Amino acid sequence: GRAVALNAGGASQAASSFYLPLDRVVRAFRLIRDHQPVSRGTLQTVFVYTPYDELRRLGLSEALETETRSAFPRQTGMLVAREVQPGSSADGKLSPGDILVKINGRMVTEFLSLESILDEAVGQTLEIEVQRGGETLLRHIKVDDLHSLTPDEFIAFGDAVLHRLSYQMARHLNVPVKGVYVANPGFMLGVAAIPKGAVIT
């Protein structure tokens, strides 16, 4: 009778579902209960959990693998950057294929600890250690406020609906998070041949 995860989506044709662990949900609930803001930090970078065999192909050193396996014997891999948002604080500092090693000197190998660190460091600059092709790199990156990258208002006129470009939509378009997104062109923008999904810069 106790909740163990939150349903996050499913694939009806494959009869499969996807669930999120409740750790961060519990944190948000406690903050809301205590009338505190729920901070959400982001590097505007998509990380993927990657097994050790693939990490070796990306250049993970034998020494670092030994150290990580010793520190986290139950883990089977580490986090790797897959996408870095153009125009973000991480742009030019992180690259796809970078293996995340440490944040402020603390080893980070899974999403829960990464999210915990980012959510508590909004607006701060973190020292991030990555391995790229076997070389260890230190980067100083500011943590962005995910709420500020998520529109919470819109304007409607002439049957058109517009709002600020969101981080998620900017990811799909591979552009910086700036501009106005056309959610619905309506009559006014439609007759000007401005389609749904356009970004007004």
C-alpha positions in Angstrom: 0.0 0.0 0.0 3.0 2.3 -0.1 4.0 4.3 -3.2 7.4 3.3 -4.5 7.6 5.2 -7.8 5.8 7.8 -9.9 4.5 6.8 -13.4 6.2 9.0 -15.9 5.0 7.5 -19.2 4.2 4.4 -21.1 4.2 2.7 -24.5 0.8 1.2 -25.2 2.0 -0.9 -28.2 4.8 -2.4 -26.1 2.7 -2.7 -22.9 5.6 -1.1 -21.0 5.7 1.7 -18.5 8.4 4.0 -17.1 8.7 5.1 -13.5 10.6 7.8 -11.6 12.0 7.1 -8.2 10.3 9.1 -5.4 13.4 10.6 -3.7 13.1 14.0 -5.4 9.3 13.9 -5.2 9.5 13.5 -1.4 11.9 16.4 -1.3 9.5 18.6 -3.3 6.6 17.5 -1.1 8.4 18.4 2.1 9.4 21.8 0.8 5.8 22.6 -0.4 4.4 21.4 3.0 6.8 23.8 4.8 5.8 26.7 2.4 9.3 26.8 0.9 10.2 27.2 -2.8 11.2 24.0 -4.7 14.5 24.9 -6.3 15.5 23.1 -9.5 19.0 23.4 -10.9 20.3 22.4 -14.3 23.4 22.5 -16.4 21.3 22.5 -19.5 23.1 19.2 -20.3 21.5 15.8 -20.9 23.4 13.0 -19.2 22.9 9.3 -19.8 23.9 6.4 -17.6 26.5 4.4 -19.5 28.0 1.0 -18.7 31.7 0.5 -18.1 32.4 -1.3 -21.4 31.1 1.7 -23.3 33.0 4.1 -21.0 36.2 2.4 -21.9 35.5 3.1 -25.6 35.0 6.7 -24.6 38.4 6.8 -23.0 37.8 6.0 -19.3 41.2 5.4 -17.7 41.8 2.1 -16.0 42.8 3.9 -12.8 39.5 5.9 -12.7 37.4 2.8 -13.4 39.2 1.0 -10.5 38.6 3.9 -8.2 34.9 4.3 -9.2 34.2 0.5 -8.9 35.8 0.5 -5.4 33.8 3.5 -4.3 30.5 2.3 -5.8 30.6 -1.5 -6.0 26.9 -1.8 -6.9 27.1 0.7 -9.8 27.6 -0.7 -13.3 28.6 2.5 -15.0 28.8 6.3 -14.9 27.1 9.4 -16.3 28.1 10.7 -19.7 27.1 14.0 -21.4 25.0 13.3 -24.5 23.7 16.8 -25.3 24.9 20.3 -24.3 22.5 23.1 -24.9 23.9 25.9 -27.2 24.2 29.2 -25.3 24.1 27.6 -21.9 26.7 28.0 -19.2 28.0 24.5 -20.1 28.3 25.3 -23.8 32.0 25.2 -24.8 33.0 23.6 -21.4 31.3 20.2 -21.7 31.0 18.1 -24.8 29.0 15.1 -25.8 31.0 12.0 -24.7 32.4 13.7 -21.5 32.4 11.3 -18.6 31.2 13.0 -15.4 33.6 12.2 -12.5 33.3 14.7 -9.7 31.4 17.8 -8.6 33.2 20.0 -6.1 35.5 17.1 -5.3 32.6 14.6 -4.7 32.3 11.6 -7.0 29.0 11.5 -8.8 28.0 8.4 -10.8 24.2 8.4 -10.8 21.3 10.8 -11.4 20.0 11.1 -7.8 23.2 12.6 -6.4 23.6 14.8 -9.5 20.1 16.2 -9.2 20.5 16.7 -5.4 23.7 18.7 -6.0 22.2 20.8 -8.8 18.9 21.6 -6.9 20.8 22.9 -3.9 23.2 25.0 -6.0 21.0 27.2 -8.2 23.0 30.4 -9.2 26.3 29.0 -7.9 29.3 27.9 -9.8 30.4 24.3 -9.4 33.8 22.7 -10.2 33.1 19.8 -12.5 35.6 17.2 -13.3 35.2 15.1 -16.4 37.3 12.7 -18.5 37.5 13.3 -22.2 39.4 10.7 -24.3 41.4 9.7 -21.2 42.3 13.2 -20.2 41.0 14.7 -17.0 39.5 18.2 -17.3 38.2 20.7 -14.7 35.4 23.0 -15.7 33.7 25.8 -13.7 30.0 26.0 -14.6 27.2 28.0 -13.2 24.0 26.2 -12.3 20.9 27.6 -14.0 17.5 27.9 -12.5 15.3 25.4 -14.4 12.1 27.3 -13.4 13.4 30.4 -15.2 13.8 28.3 -18.3 10.3 27.1 -18.1 7.5 29.5 -19.3 4.6 30.0 -16.9 2.6 32.5 -18.8 1.4 33.1 -22.4 -0.2 35.8 -24.5 -3.1 35.2 -26.9 -4.2 37.6 -29.6 -5.8 37.2 -33.0 -6.4 33.5 -32.1 -2.6 33.1 -31.8 -0.9 31.8 -28.6 2.7 32.7 -27.9 5.1 32.1 -24.9 8.8 32.3 -24.1 10.8 29.5 -25.7 11.1 26.7 -23.1 14.3 24.7 -22.4 12.7 21.4 -23.5 11.6 22.9 -26.9 15.0 24.6 -27.3 16.6 21.2 -26.8 14.5 19.7 -29.7 15.4 22.7 -31.9 19.1 22.7 -30.7 19.0 26.5 -30.2 19.7 28.7 -27.2 16.8 29.2 -24.8 15.7 32.7 -26.0 13.0 34.0 -28.3 9.2 33.6 -28.4 7.6 30.3 -29.3 4.5 30.1 -31.5 2.3 27.5 -29.8 -0.6 28.3 -32.1 -0.3 30.7 -35.1 -4.1 31.4 -35.1 -5.5 33.6 -37.8 -3.2 36.6 -37.4 0.1 34.7 -37.8 -1.3 32.0 -40.0 -2.1 34.4 -42.8 1.5 35.7 -42.5 2.7 32.1 -43.1 4.3 31.8 -39.7 3.7 28.2 -38.7 3.1 26.5 -35.3 6.5 25.7 -33.7 8.2 28.8 -35.1 10.5 30.8 -32.9 10.3 34.6 -33.1 13.8 36.0 -32.5 
